Amino acid sequence: MKTIKTKFKFFIFLLALGAFTVACDGEDGMDGIDGVNGIDGAQGPAGPQGPAGADGTDGADGADGADGMDGNAEVIFSDWIPADFQGSSDSVKFMNIDFPPELPSAFSIKNTHVILVYFTGFGDGNVYLLPVLNFRGAQFTAGFGSGSAAVEDILIRAQALSGVLNEFQIDPSRGNRFRYVIIPPNVAATSSSTSRSKTMDLFKEQGVDIENYTEVMDYFGADY
């Protein structure tokens, strides 16, 4: 009988223990607040340099630039030649300039070479490329082997637009003088008529204004 009571008590103890265990198993509580982020660690040393990448493909060649004037061209510059006009007319007078002996006649090369004739005078110090069609009432033009001049000469013609020529227009004491520049062809041409025009085109491509005496002298590195 004592053994049955003891077992009964032990059974009651187990029931009580189970009930206590169930009672202790409550709902989950709320999550706690996140903690403050820690301080970033110090930056580590740089890693070793990686291998060089493969070379890129070569780009396409650019377009060729325009050809410049031939640096070996034998450009001829005369000295300044004082005015020396002759003729019986008071309104029209002529002046011959001897052509350089190393070249054939002016007439024979006028279509192949560029022949520039510059004029300065009137006491203003400026330089003008002939023809000067109307300057202070006079016209100045350059011819190459025509009229009364020999074919090897350059012929300068002065003409008053009205009345007669005066000393300011033709008198060398006023500083009136001329200078020529002869530029040989330096580009291949199929005919003589195109050599001169191609040389003139090169001046334009290089941005040289042949009417500007200083630009032409600077281009060729010549003295003024």
C-alpha positions as CSV (number, residue, x, y, z in Angstrom):
1,M,0.0,0.0,0.0
2,K,2.9,2.3,0.8
3,T,4.4,1.6,-2.6
4,I,1.2,2.7,-4.5
5,K,1.1,6.0,-2.5
6,T,4.6,6.6,-3.4
7,K,4.0,6.0,-7.1
8,F,0.9,8.2,-7.0
9,K,2.9,11.0,-5.4
10,F,5.6,10.7,-8.1
11,F,2.9,10.8,-10.8
12,I,1.5,14.0,-9.3
13,F,5.0,15.4,-9.2
14,L,5.5,14.8,-12.9
15,L,2.1,16.4,-13.7
16,A,3.0,19.5,-11.7
17,L,6.4,19.7,-13.4
18,G,4.9,19.5,-16.9
19,A,2.4,22.2,-16.0
20,F,5.1,24.4,-14.7
21,T,7.1,23.8,-17.9
22,V,4.1,24.7,-20.1
23,A,3.5,27.8,-18.1
24,C,7.0,29.0,-18.5
25,D,6.9,28.8,-22.4
26,G,5.5,32.3,-23.1
27,E,5.5,34.5,-26.4
28,D,8.7,35.8,-28.0
29,G,9.6,39.4,-26.8
30,M,10.3,42.4,-29.1
31,D,13.6,42.6,-30.9
32,G,16.1,44.9,-29.3
33,I,17.4,48.2,-30.9
34,D,20.3,47.7,-33.4
35,G,23.6,48.7,-32.0
36,V,25.7,51.6,-33.4
37,N,27.9,50.7,-36.4
38,G,31.5,50.3,-35.6
39,I,34.2,52.6,-36.9
40,D,35.6,51.7,-40.4
41,G,38.9,50.0,-40.2
42,A,42.1,51.6,-41.7
43,Q,42.6,51.3,-45.5
44,G,44.8,48.4,-46.4
45,P,47.9,48.9,-48.6
46,A,47.5,49.0,-52.4
47,G,47.7,45.7,-54.2
48,P,50.4,45.0,-56.8
49,Q,49.9,46.7,-60.2
50,G,48.2,44.4,-62.7
51,P,49.6,43.4,-66.0
52,A,49.5,45.9,-68.9
53,G,46.5,45.6,-71.2
54,A,46.9,44.7,-74.9
55,D,47.7,47.5,-77.3
56,G,44.7,49.0,-79.0
57,T,44.2,48.9,-82.8
58,D,46.0,51.7,-84.7
59,G,43.6,54.4,-85.9
60,A,43.1,55.2,-89.6
61,D,45.7,57.6,-91.2
62,G,44.5,61.2,-91.5
63,A,44.1,63.0,-94.8
64,D,47.3,64.4,-96.3
65,G,47.7,68.2,-95.9
66,A,48.0,70.5,-98.8
67,D,51.4,70.7,-100.4
68,G,53.4,73.8,-99.5
69,M,55.5,76.0,-101.8
70,D,58.7,74.2,-102.9
71,G,61.4,75.3,-100.5
72,N,64.0,74.9,-103.2
73,A,62.2,77.1,-105.7
74,E,64.6,79.6,-107.0
75,V,62.6,82.7,-106.4
76,I,64.2,85.9,-107.8
77,F,63.9,89.2,-106.0
78,S,65.1,92.3,-107.8
79,D,66.4,95.4,-105.9
80,W,64.2,98.4,-105.6
81,I,64.4,100.2,-109.0
82,P,63.8,104.0,-109.1
83,A,61.1,105.2,-111.4
84,D,62.4,106.2,-114.8
85,F,59.4,107.0,-117.1
86,Q,60.0,108.1,-120.6
87,G,57.8,109.3,-123.5
88,S,56.7,112.4,-125.2
89,S,53.1,112.2,-124.0
90,D,52.3,114.1,-120.8
91,S,49.5,111.7,-119.9
92,V,51.0,108.3,-120.7
93,K,54.6,107.2,-120.0
94,F,56.6,103.9,-120.1
95,M,59.4,102.5,-118.1
96,N,61.4,99.3,-119.0
97,I,62.8,97.0,-116.3
98,D,65.5,94.6,-117.6
99,F,64.6,91.0,-117.1
100,P,67.1,88.8,-115.2
101,P,69.6,87.3,-117.6
102,E,69.4,83.8,-116.0
103,L,65.8,83.5,-117.2
104,P,64.3,83.5,-120.7
105,S,62.2,86.5,-121.8
106,A,59.4,87.7,-119.6
107,F,57.0,87.1,-122.4
108,S,58.0,83.4,-122.7
109,I,57.4,82.6,-119.0
110,K,54.4,84.8,-118.2
111,N,52.1,81.7,-118.2
112,T,54.4,79.4,-116.3
113,H,55.9,81.7,-113.7
114,V,54.3,84.1,-111.2
115,I,55.7,87.5,-111.9
116,L,54.8,90.1,-109.2
117,V,55.7,93.7,-109.6
118,Y,55.4,96.0,-106.6
119,F,55.3,99.8,-106.5
120,T,56.0,102.2,-103.6
121,G,56.0,105.9,-103.7
122,F,53.8,109.0,-103.3
123,G,55.7,109.6,-100.1
124,D,53.4,107.4,-98.0
125,G,55.7,104.4,-97.6
126,N,53.1,101.8,-98.6
127,V,53.7,99.1,-101.2
128,Y,51.2,98.2,-103.9
129,L,51.0,95.2,-106.2
130,L,50.5,96.2,-109.9
131,P,48.2,96.9,-111.4
132,V,47.2,99.9,-109.5
133,L,44.1,101.0,-111.4
134,N,43.3,104.2,-109.7
135,F,45.6,105.8,-107.1
136,R,45.8,109.6,-106.8
137,G,44.5,110.0,-110.4
138,A,47.0,107.6,-112.1
139,Q,47.0,104.1,-113.3
140,F,50.0,101.8,-113.2
141,T,50.2,98.5,-115.0
142,A,52.9,95.9,-115.7
143,G,53.3,94.2,-119.1
144,F,55.6,91.4,-120.1
145,G,57.0,91.8,-123.6
146,S,54.5,93.9,-125.4
147,G,54.2,97.3,-126.9
148,S,57.4,99.2,-127.6
149,A,59.5,97.2,-125.1
150,A,61.8,94.4,-126.0
151,V,60.4,90.9,-125.3
152,E,62.9,90.3,-122.6
153,D,61.8,93.3,-120.6
154,I,59.1,94.1,-118.0
155,L,57.2,97.1,-119.2
156,I,55.7,99.5,-116.6
157,R,53.0,101.9,-117.9
158,A,51.8,105.0,-116.1
159,Q,48.7,106.8,-117.3
160,A,46.8,109.8,-115.9
161,L,43.1,109.1,-115.6
162,S,42.5,112.7,-116.5
163,G,44.9,115.6,-117.5
164,V,48.6,115.0,-117.2
165,L,50.9,112.9,-115.0
166,N,52.4,114.9,-112.2
167,E,55.6,114.6,-110.2
168,F,53.9,112.8,-107.3
169,Q,53.0,110.0,-109.7
170,I,56.2,109.4,-111.6
171,D,59.1,111.5,-110.2
172,P,61.8,109.3,-108.5
173,S,62.6,112.1,-106.1
174,R,59.3,111.3,-104.4
175,G,60.5,107.8,-103.7
176,N,58.6,106.2,-106.5
177,R,60.3,102.8,-107.3
178,F,59.5,99.3,-108.4
179,R,60.5,95.8,-107.4
180,Y,59.7,92.4,-109.1
181,V,59.4,88.9,-107.6
182,I,59.6,85.9,-110.0
183,I,58.3,82.6,-108.7
184,P,59.0,79.5,-110.9
185,P,56.5,76.7,-111.1
186,N,56.9,74.1,-108.5
187,V,54.0,71.8,-109.3
188,A,53.6,69.3,-112.1
189,A,51.4,70.7,-114.9
190,T,50.2,69.2,-118.1
191,S,50.4,72.5,-119.9
192,S,52.1,75.9,-119.4
193,S,48.8,77.6,-118.9
194,T,48.1,75.7,-115.7
195,S,51.5,76.0,-114.0
196,R,51.0,79.6,-113.0
197,S,47.4,79.1,-111.8
198,K,48.5,76.2,-109.6
199,T,51.2,78.2,-108.0
200,M,48.6,80.9,-107.3
201,D,46.3,78.3,-105.8
202,L,49.1,77.3,-103.4
203,F,49.4,80.8,-102.2
204,K,45.7,80.8,-101.4
205,E,46.0,77.4,-99.6
206,Q,48.9,78.7,-97.5
207,G,46.9,81.9,-96.6
208,V,49.4,84.2,-98.3
209,D,47.9,87.4,-99.9
210,I,50.1,88.3,-102.8
211,E,48.8,91.9,-102.7
212,N,50.3,92.1,-99.2
213,Y,54.0,92.8,-99.9
214,T,55.0,92.0,-96.3
215,E,53.3,88.6,-96.3
216,V,55.1,87.6,-99.5
217,M,58.5,88.7,-98.2
218,D,57.9,87.0,-94.9
219,Y,56.8,83.7,-96.6
220,F,60.0,83.5,-98.5
221,G,62.2,84.9,-95.8
222,A,63.3,87.8,-98.0
223,D,64.5,91.3,-97.1
224,Y,62.0,94.1,-97.5
